[in-house]
Amino acid sequence: MEIQRLVTGAKLGRHDDFAALVRLYQHRLLASVQAVVRERTLAEDLVQEAFVRAWSGLEGLRKAEAFPAWLWSIARNLARTQCRDRDRSAGFCVEADLELHPDPRPFAQPGEEPAAWPELAALNPDHRLLVELRHGAGLSLRQIGA
């Protein structure tokens, strides 16, 4: 599996392998974070920080196939912290867990109307994360389970 090879190489200090992981996930991760913080430049900064933290903590990752879900959890926690630290009443964040105003745009397929996803609002944050990992990040069920 490609992800296992790249994560293993990155753990061994191969910068090119980690750069390949960044290229593989950066755009989808950015869409997910931007759906929470609603500001492109801040979302870019948070995604960059998520990759820095992933690089720094890579040795602690036990299963290489868990990398995508682990990366998403790092980014989601950064976005939640950012939202908690900012004034939500100013309209800065869509609730950090996307609880009140889910933005399904990162999950929509080309030509699909995001309004076709009203059920997303009814899901709890953990279940929404599963939908995000499957449809936003494009992970397999095996990767999500890991």
KAGIKA-V748358 format. One record per residue. N is the residue number from 1. RES is the residue in three letters. SS is DSSP state (H for helix, E for strand, C for the rest). Layout:
n->N res->RES ss->SS
n->N res->RES ss->SS
//
This chain:
n->1 res->MET ss->C
n->2 res->GLU ss->H
n->3 res->ILE ss->H
n->4 res->GLN ss->H
n->5 res->ARG ss->H
n->6 res->LEU ss->H
n->7 res->VAL ss->H
n->8 res->THR ss->H
n->9 res->GLY ss->H
n->10 res->ALA ss->H
n->11 res->LYS ss->H
n->12 res->LEU ss->C
n->13 res->GLY ss->C
n->14 res->ARG ss->C
n->15 res->HIS ss->H
n->16 res->ASP ss->H
n->17 res->ASP ss->H
n->18 res->PHE ss->H
n->19 res->ALA ss->H
n->20 res->ALA ss->H
n->21 res->LEU ss->H
n->22 res->VAL ss->H
n->23 res->ARG ss->H
n->24 res->LEU ss->H
n->25 res->TYR ss->H
n->26 res->GLN ss->H
n->27 res->HIS ss->H
n->28 res->ARG ss->H
n->29 res->LEU ss->H
n->30 res->LEU ss->H
n->31 res->ALA ss->H
n->32 res->SER ss->H
n->33 res->VAL ss->H
n->34 res->GLN ss->H
n->35 res->ALA ss->H
n->36 res->VAL ss->H
n->37 res->VAL ss->H
n->38 res->ARG ss->C
n->39 res->GLU ss->C
n->40 res->ARG ss->H
n->41 res->THR ss->H
n->42 res->LEU ss->H
n->43 res->ALA ss->H
n->44 res->GLU ss->H
n->45 res->ASP ss->H
n->46 res->LEU ss->H
n->47 res->VAL ss->H
n->48 res->GLN ss->H
n->49 res->GLU ss->H
n->50 res->ALA ss->H
n->51 res->PHE ss->H
n->52 res->VAL ss->H
n->53 res->ARG ss->H
n->54 res->ALA ss->H
n->55 res->TRP ss->H
n->56 res->SER ss->H
n->57 res->GLY ss->H
n->58 res->LEU ss->H
n->59 res->GLU ss->H
n->60 res->GLY ss->H
n->61 res->LEU ss->C
n->62 res->ARG ss->C
n->63 res->LYS ss->C
n->64 res->ALA ss->H
n->65 res->GLU ss->H
n->66 res->ALA ss->H
n->67 res->PHE ss->H
n->68 res->PRO ss->H
n->69 res->ALA ss->H
n->70 res->TRP ss->H
n->71 res->LEU ss->H
n->72 res->TRP ss->H
n->73 res->SER ss->H
n->74 res->ILE ss->H
n->75 res->ALA ss->H
n->76 res->ARG ss->H
n->77 res->ASN ss->H
n->78 res->LEU ss->H
n->79 res->ALA ss->H
n->80 res->ARG ss->H
n->81 res->THR ss->H
n->82 res->GLN ss->H
n->83 res->CYS ss->H
n->84 res->ARG ss->H
n->85 res->ASP ss->H
n->86 res->ARG ss->C
n->87 res->ASP ss->C
n->88 res->ARG ss->H
n->89 res->SER ss->H
n->90 res->ALA ss->H
n->91 res->GLY ss->C
n->92 res->PHE ss->C
n->93 res->CYS ss->C
n->94 res->VAL ss->C
n->95 res->GLU ss->C
n->96 res->ALA ss->C
n->97 res->ASP ss->C
n->98 res->LEU ss->C
n->99 res->GLU ss->C
n->100 res->LEU ss->C
n->101 res->HIS ss->C
n->102 res->PRO ss->C
n->103 res->ASP ss->C
n->104 res->PRO ss->H
n->105 res->ARG ss->H
n->106 res->PRO ss->H
n->107 res->PHE ss->H
n->108 res->ALA ss->C
n->109 res->GLN ss->C
n->110 res->PRO ss->C
n->111 res->GLY ss->C
n->112 res->GLU ss->C
n->113 res->GLU ss->C
n->114 res->PRO ss->H
n->115 res->ALA ss->H
n->116 res->ALA ss->H
n->117 res->TRP ss->H
n->118 res->PRO ss->H
n->119 res->GLU ss->H
n->120 res->LEU ss->H
n->121 res->ALA ss->H
n->122 res->ALA ss->H
n->123 res->LEU ss->C
n->124 res->ASN ss->C
n->125 res->PRO ss->H
n->126 res->ASP ss->H
n->127 res->HIS ss->H
n->128 res->ARG ss->H
n->129 res->LEU ss->H
n->130 res->LEU ss->H
n->131 res->VAL ss->H
n->132 res->GLU ss->H
n->133 res->LEU ss->H
n->134 res->ARG ss->H
n->135 res->HIS ss->H
n->136 res->GLY ss->H
n->137 res->ALA ss->C
n->138 res->GLY ss->C
n->139 res->LEU ss->C
n->140 res->SER ss->C
n->141 res->LEU ss->H
n->142 res->ARG ss->H
n->143 res->GLN ss->H
n->144 res->ILE ss->H
n->145 res->GLY ss->H
n->146 res->ALA ss->C
//
